[in-house]
């Protein structure tokens, strides 16, 4: 089994747990730093005056030096590396946007401690030139971090509103650094009330210098294989615009890109929490292709049920949904074709079904079922309800056994997150099945894939669409404080006794939600009509490798959600840990045809 050394963006499930399971579903061992090295947490202590919370403290960030040491200690045994720049340089995503007293010295010697950590990657490429190194880096988001180092929701709202306003266009690096506060007419923006905007600009300066160092020193000069830049929490205008344009221009000039992108070296797009998924798929493509005669870049089609993605720009993004899908296809190692082709004889190998309108779900289900009958690998992305699964479309998906055969699915958070998670899940699995023929490896990987697919529905729908309302209601009703929204940080805004109650409520209710989801036709666990998943691709006699249109199946047989597993990892209702374990059993081919 190939071994991937993975430095995650942080230790939230989207960046850690889910990517590890995705790797297992693709037959890859994923090695990560000790939990203490990558631990990130929001403030956990409140300053109380009467019935009001007037300040918070206690945020925790990762350990960049220890992350660098971990990379070096595991380098010899690794077959490839996926490395978050934010973790390696700043201790994680929230660490990379901490307000700063200054923005560092002039580039490139802006911060010797940071560049020394980044040069760890240069050393890896020098010592192991044939091992693929993929980087994920972020362009700093518009808003400050809520509940970190006493930053409030008011600071978040004020900063995001200010940073979304248009800036004076700049093309030179130093001019961009010095122009963050300039309106299009060259004058400064108003002073801020809830945060110090200069400390925000200092953080932005430091991060943009790191973006340049990654692109210039690591990818262009040191020959690191690939970097995905994710623009976190973006807008169609604002303080990020000049940075995005600069990065795109230098992908073209330094890396021979076109239109600001190079699928072989660097991509920039709206996403952050989906980048680990996307790069794990790219790694599966790279490593499994070494043992296979199959094409490296499978053809992916996109079919919309509802509005075309070119007409949709997510609230937290600067790029339309369709272009975002195309850029993610570039990252995961696929190539794009259009849609509207006949299912009976398509010239593509996977299809992304994009749900963009609730009233099209009937047609979408029929199409997914046609793909299942034609044995065409399919993934679904649900864009119908913002940051969670749609209340109209998801019950319909769960009412179809074809959903259990999906190669990827997501409805979690921003459009970019959903796309990266679903495509990463589907393509990594596809690359593995095109190569693997050993039964034991296939069985272990199948249980991991089934667990991740089940989790996506359990989290994106059962929790984020349904159960979260119960948690929020209970948290808000039980807070002793009058000036906060309790579920934004239940560790502080609820009493210890009420926090324990909320954790137990979560764990009890999610057992019920797990049983409900298991019994749906999508999984059929414990029913008289169990559902099947794709266990392997067949190996027809005389062909060079497994054929993706010749499926072998297994039935969903059982699911366990550990009693002590669901938890509020960052003290807030928005995000929970959730690790269901699915068991699939081989069955006769005819039972699933």
N, C-alpha and C positions, 0 to 999 in steps of 0.2 A: 504494500500500500504506500502510495506516494505521500510525503509528509510536507505540510504547508505551515510555515511559521507565520503567524498572524498577529499583528499589533492592531487592535481595534480602535475605533474612534473614541469609544468609552465603553463602560460595562453595562449599559442598558441592553435589554434583550435584543432589540433590533440590530444592534451592532456586534453583539457577542454570542448569546445563546443560539439565535436563529442562524447565524452564519456558520457556526460550528456544525449544527445539525444538517444544514445544506451541504457542507463539505462531506459529511458522512454519507449523505444520499448520493453523492457523486463518487463514492469510493476513495475519498481523501481523508487522511488523518490531519486534524487541525490542532496545532500546538500554540497555546497562548500563554502570556505571562501569568505569574501568580496573581490571584485576585487582588492582593494588596497593592500591586504595582499599578493597576489600571482602575482602581476604585475611584469613582466620581460620585459626589453627593451634594445636594443643595443644603442650605442652612438648616440646622436642626435645633437651634436655640433662639428663643425670643426674648426681647426686652419689653417688659410689660409695664404700663402705667395705667392703673385702674382697670378698666375693661378694654383697653386698646393695646395693640401691638405697635410699638413705635420703632422697632428695629429688629433685625435678625442677624445671626452670625453662625459660623460653624461649617461653611462649605468645605468640601474635600476634593482635591484634585489628584490626578495620577502622578507617578514618579518618573519624569523623563529620563533621568540618569539610569535608573534601574531598567527602564525599557530598552535603553541603548545597550546595557550590559547583557540583557536577555537575548537581544539579537545576536550579539557576538558569541554568546555561549551556545546557541543553537544553530549557528550558521553551517557547521560542517555536516550536520545530519539532515538539514533541510533540502528538499527538492525544489522549493520555490518560496518566495516571500511576498506577503501582502502587508503593507506598512502604512499606518495612519501617521501623517506628518503632524497633525494636531496633538496626538498622544506623545509622539517622540519629542516634539519641541516644546509643548505647553502642558502636558498632562491631561489632554483630552479636549473635547469640543468646547465645554464651558471655560476651561482654562485658557483657550486660545483667544477668547474675547474678554478676559479680565481687564478692567480699566487700569491704565498705566500712568505713572508719573511722567514718563517720556516715551518717545517712539523709537529710541535707539539711535545709534550714530549713523553716519552716512553708509549707504550700501557700497560694497558688499560686507564691510566689517562692522555691521550695525549692532551685532551682539555676539561676541566670540563664544559664549556659552551655548547659544542656540545653534550657530553654524557648526560648532564642534559636534553636537549631537547629530545634526543633519549629515555631517561628513562620515558618520558611522555607515551610512548607506553607500557612500563613495567607496569605503573600504570593502564592503560586501561585494560590490560589483567588480572591484579590482581582484579580490581573492577568489571569487567564484563567478567568473565571467559568463559561464554557460547556464547559471541558475536564474530563472526569470524573477525579476523584482518589479512588482507593481505597487504604485503609490496612490493613496487617496489623500487629497488636500482640500481644504475648504476656503472659499472666499468669505470673509467675515460677514455675518448677517447684519441686518439693519438694526435690530433691537438689542438692548442690553439683556442680560440673563436675569430673570425673575428669581427672587429668593436665593441669591448668591451674594454674599458679602453685603447684606442689607439692602440690596436693590429691590425696589418694590414693583408692584404691578403698574403703579403710576409712572415709574421710571421707564418701564418697558413700553407703555403706550406713548409716552412723550418722545422717547428716542426713536421708536419706529416711525411715528408721524413725521418727525423732523428729517430722518434719514431717507424717507421716501420722496422728499421734495427734490426738484431738479437741481443739478449742479452745473457750474460753468464747464463746458466741454474742454478736456485737456487730453493731450496725446503723449506728452513726455513724462517719464517716470517721476522725476522730482516735482514736476508741476502738479501731478496727481496727488502726491503726498502732501503738498502744501495747499491744495485747493479743496479739501474736504468740506470746508464751511462756506464756500463761495456760491452765491446764487448766480443764475445765468447772466445777470448784469454786473457781476464782479464784486458786489457788496456782500457783507457777512450776514448770516442768518441771526435770528433773535437769540438772546440768552435763554438757557434752560432753567427749570425750576427744580426738578426731581433728580437730576443727575448732572455731573460736570461734563459738558460736551467735549472739552479739550482732552480730558482723560480718555474719553471714547475715541477721539481722533488719534491719540497717541497709540492706543491699542490697534487701531486700524492701520496706522503707518507700519507698526512692527509686523503685523500679519501680512501686509502686502509685500513687504521686503522678503518675508519668508516664501510667499508665493513665487516671487521672482527667483529666489535662490534655488527653489525646487526645479523650476522650469529651465533655468540657465545652467547652474552648477551641477545639478544631479542628472537631469535628463539629457540636455544638449551636450554638456562637456564630459560627464562621467559615463554616459551611455546607459543609464537606467532605462529599462525596457518600456515602461508605460506609466503615465500619470493621469488620473481622473480628477479634475477640479470640480468640486461641487459648490455651487453658489447657494449658501444656506439662507433661508428666509429672505427672499428677494422681492423685487418689484420691477415693473417695466421702466421705471426711472428712479433716480436717486443716487446716493453716494457710492453705490457699487458700479454704476454704469461705466465710468472711465476705467475702472480696474478690469472689468470684463472685456471691454474693447482692447485694452492693452494686452491682456493675456492672449486673446484671439489673434491679434496682430503678430505677436511673437511666436505663437504656434506656427503661423504661416512662415515667418522669416527665419526662425531658428530651426524649425523641425520640418520644413517643406510641407506645411499643411495647406489646406484650401478652405476658404470661408471660415477661418478660425478654428478648424478641427483637423486632426490627423488620426484616423482610426487605428493606425499602427503605433502611434507614439503618445498622443495627448488628446483628451476630449474635455471640454468644459460645458456644464449643463446645470440646471436646477436640481439639486439633490444633496443629501448628506448621509442620512441613515440608510439609504439603499445602496451606497457605493461598495460596502463590503460584500454584499450579495453579488453585485455585478462583477466585481473583480474575482470573486471565487469562481464564477462561471468562466471567466477568461482564463483563469489558472487551469480549470478542468480541461478547457479546449487545448491549452498549450501542452499539458502533461499527458493527457490521453492520446493526443495526436501523435506523440512520439512512438506509441505502440500500435498505431492503426494506419491503415491505408485510406481511411475515409477523408473527405474534404474537411479542411480546417474551419471554414466558414459556412455553416448551413444557412439556407435561405429562409427568412422569416417573413410571413405575410401579416398584414394588419387589417382587421375588419371591424368597422364601427357599427354599433347598434344604437342609433341616435345621432346626435350632432357629430360632424367631422371634427377630429382633434385639432385641425388647423384653425378652428373657430373658437377654441377654448384656451384661455390663459388662467391658470390657477391663481388664487389670491396671493399666494406666497411665492410666486415664480415670475420670471421675466420672459420665458420662452413658451410658445404654444405647445399644447399637449402632443400633437403629432410630431413636431420637431424633436421634442423631448424623447419620445419613443425611439425615433431614428438614432439619436445620439446614444441612447442606452443600448440599442442593438449593436452599435459600433463597439461599445465597451465590452459587452459580454462575448463578443467573438462571432457574431452573426453578420449576415448581409440582408438588406431589405429588398422585398419586392412589393408590388401593390396588392390590391384586394380584388374581389369580384370574380375570381377564377372558379372553375367548376370543382366541387369537392371530389367528384368521381375521378378526376385526373389532374390534380394540381401539380404545378411545377415548383412547389415550395415544400419545405420539410417540417416546419412548425407554423402554427397560426396563433397570433395574439388577438383575442376577442376583447374589444374595448366596449364596455357598457357605459354609455353616456346619456341615455334617456330611459326613464322607467317604463314608458309605454312600449318599448321595443323588446322587453324581456322575453315575451313569448317567442318571437322570431329568433332571439339569441339562443334560447334553450334548444329550439329545434335544430339550429345550426350546430351547436355543440354536440348534440346527439348524432347528427349526421357525421360529424368528424369522428366521433367514437366508433360508429359503424364502419367508417372508412379507414379506421386505425391511423388517423392523422394526429400527431401530438399537438395538443392545444393548451393554451394558458389564458387566463381571464384576469382582466384588471377592471375593477369597479370604480368608476368616476362619478357615480350618481349621488353620493352623499358626503362630499367633503372628506373628512378625516376618518370615516369608518364605513362599514358595509351598509349598503342601501336597505331600507326597511321594506321596500317593494321587491327588489330584484333578488335579495338573498334567499328568502323562503322558496322562491321558484328554483334557484340553483340547487338548494338542498333537497328539493323534491325530485331531483333527477339523478338516477344512478350514474349517468355520464360524468357528473361532477367528481365522483371518486377516482376517475381515471385522468384528471387534469394533471399536467406536468408543472403548472405553476398557478398561483392565485394570490392576489392581495387587494385589500381595500384600505390599508393602513396609512393614515396621515396624508401628506401632500401628494400631488400627482407624481412628482419625481420619485418619492419614496415607494409608492405603489408599483410604479413601472420597474424600478430597480429590483425590488424584492421578487416580483413575479417573474420577470425575465431571467434574473439570476438563478432563481430556483429551477425554472424550466430548462434553461440551456445547460446548466451544469449537469443536470440529470440526463439530458439528451446526449451530451458528450460521453458520459460514463456508459450508458446503455449501448452506444454505437461501438464501444470497445470491449466491454467486459463479457466473458463467457463462463467464468467460474461460479459455480452455484453458491458457495458459501458467501463470497463477496457480494453476489447479487442479493441474497437474502438479507444480510445486514444493512445494505444500502436501501433496500425496499422499506424496511421498518422505519428507517430514518426519514425517508421521503413521505411515507404515510403519516408519520408523527407531525412533520412540518405542515403538510396540507391540512390536517385536522386542526392543528394549532392556529393556522391563519383564520379559519372560520370561527374557532372558539374565541380567539382574541378580537378579531376585526368585527365580528357580528355579536356573538354571545356576550362578550364583555363590553366592547366599545360602543355598540349600538343599544344594547338592552340593559345589562347589569350595572353599568357605570352610573345610571340615573339613581339607582338605589343607594349606591355608595355616596354620591354627592348629596342626596337628600338627607341621609343620616348624618353625614359629617357636618353639613351646614346647620342642621337643627341642634346639634350637640355642642357647638363651639361656645365657650364663655366670653368670646371677644366680639366687639360690635363693629369693628372697622376692617374686617378681613373676609375673604371668601375661603372658608375653612378647607375645602378639598384641594386648594392649591398647595398646601403644605400641612398635612394632617399631623405630622410629628410635632409641630409647634402650635397649630391653631385648634387642636383638640387635646383634651386631657390625656394622660397616659392610659387611664382606664378606658376612655372612649376610643382611643387609637387601637388598643387591643381588641375592643369589641368590633371595630371596623375590619380588622384583619380577619377575625373569626367569621364575620358575616361574609366577607369575600370568599373565604375558603369553603364555607358551607354551601353558599349559593353556586360557586363554580363547579362543585361536584354535581349539583342538579343540572346545571347548564351542560356539563360534559355528557351526562346520561341522555339528555334531550338531543344533543347533536349526534351522538353515536347512533341513535335509533332512526335518524332521518334516512330516506332512500339514498342519499349521497354516500353513506357509509354502511348502513344496514346492520350494524353490530347488535347482536342479541335478537335479531328478527328472523323471520322465516325466509327473508330474501336478502341475504348478504350481498354486498357490492364488491366489485373487483377493481383492483389497481393493476397497472402494467408492471410486471415483475422483471421482464427482460425483453429484448428484441431477439427474434429468431435468427439462426445462422443457416440460411439455405445452402444446400450442397452446391459446391462449385462457385459460390460467391466469396469475395475476399473478406467480408466481415458481417456483423449483425445488420439485419435489414430493419429499418425503423417502421416499415409498414407490415411487419410480421410480428405480432405481439404474443407474448406469453403472460399469463395472469396469476394473481393470487387474491384471496378473499380477505377483506377486513374481518378479523376474528375477535379482537378485544382491544380495550383501551383502559389505561390507568392514569388518573391524575393524582400525583402524590398529595396526601392530605396536608402536608406542611409546605407545599410548593407555592401556591399563589401568594404574592406579597407585593407591597407598594415600595418598589425598589428606590424611588426618589421621593418617598413620603407623599406623593400626590396621586389623585385618582386617575390622572391621565395615563399613567404607565404602570403596568404590573408585570411581574415574572409569571410565566405560565409554561409548563413543560409536560404536556400530555405524552404518553408513550403508547404508540399503536403497535399491535401485533398483527401481521398478515401471514396467512398460511397458503401454501401452494394448493392448487385445486386442478381438477381435470380441465383441459382446454375447452371442452364443450360446455362446461358450466358457466362460462363467461362470454361465450361467443354472442 
